[in-house]
Amino acid sequence: MSIPYNLLGTDRLETELKVADEFWDFIGGKGAYSDLLVVFEKIGIELRPE
């Protein structure tokens, strides 16, 4: 989750609050969140104790 500090105090949360897929796609581009989930799943399977 990302919430920027707004010194002026304007309440524009619809454009400033980004959570989950909206946050990661904003940072990494479209599809970044899905790619991240795939990576975590692969690592989890690889590291899972047998």
N, CA, C and O of each residue as an XYZ file, in Angstrom:
200
protein
N       0.847     -1.157      0.000
C       0.000      0.000      0.000
C       0.893      1.220      0.000
O       1.942      1.229      0.643
N       0.489      2.227     -0.704
C       1.259      3.462     -0.782
C       0.336      4.646     -0.547
O      -0.665      4.810     -1.243
N       0.676      5.467      0.436
C      -0.079      6.689      0.714
C       0.936      7.821      0.802
O       1.712      7.867      1.757
N       0.955      8.736     -0.165
C       1.923      9.821     -0.119
C       1.577     10.840      0.959
O       0.407     11.044      1.282
N       2.599     11.474      1.508
C       2.380     12.551      2.472
C       1.991     13.789      1.698
O       2.677     14.168      0.749
N       0.909     14.418      2.084
C       0.419     15.597      1.389
C       0.423     16.775      2.350
O      -0.482     16.920      3.172
N       1.429     17.601      2.244
C       1.600     18.745      3.129
C       0.433     19.729      3.033
O       0.074     20.357      4.029
N      -0.157     19.868      1.857
C      -1.246     20.825      1.665
C      -2.574     20.308      2.196
O      -3.502     21.093      2.396
N      -2.683     19.027      2.425
C      -3.874     18.454      3.037
C      -5.070     18.298      2.131
O      -6.191     18.167      2.622
N      -4.875     18.308      0.827
C      -6.023     18.103     -0.061
C      -6.446     16.644      0.005
O      -5.605     15.755      0.139
N      -7.723     16.400     -0.088
C      -8.271     15.046      0.044
C      -8.588     14.463     -1.326
O      -9.749     14.397     -1.727
N      -7.558     14.047     -2.033
C      -7.740     13.433     -3.351
C      -7.287     11.987     -3.299
O      -6.443     11.568     -4.091
N      -7.842     11.222     -2.373
C      -7.385      9.849     -2.179
C      -7.635      8.955     -3.385
O      -6.922      7.969     -3.571
N      -8.621      9.272     -4.204
C      -8.895      8.426     -5.360
C      -7.737      8.445     -6.354
O      -7.606      7.521     -7.158
N      -6.897      9.475     -6.317
C      -5.745      9.530     -7.214
C      -4.429      9.321     -6.482
O      -3.385      9.224     -7.125
N      -4.448      9.249     -5.168
C      -3.208      9.160     -4.412
C      -3.014      7.834     -3.689
O      -1.877      7.478     -3.379
N      -4.060      7.104     -3.415
C      -3.953      5.841     -2.689
C      -3.900      4.690     -3.682
O      -4.805      4.512     -4.498
N      -2.831      3.917     -3.600
C      -2.687      2.779     -4.500
C      -2.431      1.539     -3.660
O      -1.571      1.540     -2.780
N      -3.193      0.469     -3.941
C      -3.110     -0.766     -3.162
C      -3.028     -1.950     -4.122
O      -3.674     -1.964     -5.170
N      -2.218     -2.948     -3.741
C      -2.112     -4.232     -4.446
C      -1.792     -4.046     -5.929
O      -0.781     -3.429     -6.265
N      -2.634     -4.568     -6.820
C      -2.325     -4.538     -8.251
C      -2.177     -3.127     -8.785
O      -1.323     -2.883     -9.637
N      -2.986     -2.191     -8.307
C      -2.889     -0.812     -8.778
C      -1.523     -0.218     -8.426
O      -0.935      0.504     -9.230
N      -1.021     -0.522     -7.229
C       0.282     -0.030     -6.784
C       1.413     -0.626     -7.621
O       2.243      0.109     -8.155
N       1.447     -1.961     -7.737
C       2.552     -2.608     -8.445
C       2.523     -2.330     -9.938
O       3.581     -2.189    -10.551
N       1.341     -2.245    -10.544
C       1.252     -1.911    -11.964
C       1.666     -0.463    -12.209
O       2.206     -0.148    -13.269
N       1.422      0.414    -11.251
C       1.859      1.809    -11.359
C       3.384      1.885    -11.332
O       3.987      2.632    -12.102
N       4.001      1.108    -10.444
C       5.456      1.132    -10.306
C       6.142      0.378    -11.449
O       7.103      0.883    -12.030
N       5.665     -0.809    -11.771
C       6.359     -1.677    -12.724
C       5.748     -1.766    -14.100
O       6.284     -2.456    -14.967
N       4.644     -1.087    -14.324
C       3.975     -1.170    -15.616
C       2.867     -2.210    -15.598
O       2.762     -3.021    -14.678
N       2.046     -2.165    -16.635
C       0.898     -3.063    -16.710
C       1.349     -4.520    -16.644
O       2.251     -4.935    -17.372
N       0.714     -5.286    -15.768
C       1.024     -6.699    -15.622
C       2.088     -7.001    -14.579
O       2.375     -8.169    -14.317
N       2.678     -5.974    -13.979
C       3.740     -6.191    -12.987
C       3.231     -6.972    -11.780
O       3.939     -7.829    -11.253
N       2.018     -6.685    -11.344
C       1.466     -7.380    -10.172
C       1.291     -8.868    -10.463
O       1.643     -9.707     -9.634
N       0.757     -9.197    -11.621
C       0.579    -10.606    -12.000
C       1.922    -11.312    -12.101
O       2.067    -12.450    -11.654
N       2.904    -10.637    -12.689
C       4.246    -11.216    -12.791
C       4.843    -11.453    -11.413
O       5.483    -12.477    -11.177
N       4.637    -10.516    -10.514
C       5.158    -10.640     -9.154
C       4.532    -11.832     -8.434
O       5.223    -12.563     -7.724
N       3.236    -12.027     -8.614
C       2.566    -13.173     -8.000
C       3.127    -14.493     -8.520
O       3.308    -15.440     -7.755
N       3.398    -14.554     -9.812
C       3.962    -15.769    -10.405
C       5.341    -16.054     -9.819
O       5.654    -17.198     -9.490
N       6.164    -15.018     -9.689
C       7.503    -15.190     -9.121
C       7.422    -15.705     -7.693
O       8.128    -16.645     -7.330
N       6.559    -15.092     -6.875
C       6.422    -15.535     -5.489
C       5.900    -16.970     -5.404
O       6.319    -17.732     -4.533
N       4.992    -17.340     -6.301
C       4.485    -18.709     -6.296
C       5.596    -19.704     -6.639
O       5.726    -20.741     -5.990
N       6.393    -19.386     -7.656
C       7.489    -20.275     -8.050
C       8.510    -20.422     -6.928
O       8.972    -21.528     -6.649
N       8.858    -19.327     -6.291
C       9.822    -19.377     -5.186
C       9.247    -20.164     -4.019
O       9.952    -20.955     -3.393
N       7.965    -19.951     -3.725
C       7.320    -20.685     -2.636
C       7.319    -22.182     -2.872
O       7.564    -22.961     -1.952
N       7.045    -22.585     -4.103
C       7.046    -24.009     -4.440
C       8.460    -24.573     -4.318
O       8.657    -25.672     -3.801
N       9.437    -23.813     -4.798
C      10.826    -24.273     -4.755
C      11.352    -24.390     -3.324
O      12.116    -25.306     -3.019
N      10.955    -23.484     -2.458
C      11.479    -23.469     -1.095
C      10.619    -24.234     -0.094
O      11.017    -24.409      1.058
N       9.452    -24.687     -0.519
C       8.556    -25.414      0.375
C       9.231    -26.683      0.875
O       9.756    -27.463      0.081
N       9.221    -26.894      2.195
C       9.827    -28.127      2.713
C       9.031    -29.351      2.248
O       7.802    -29.329      2.185
N       9.747    -30.384      1.934
C       9.082    -31.601      1.447
C       8.754    -32.537      2.571
O       8.192    -33.608      2.339
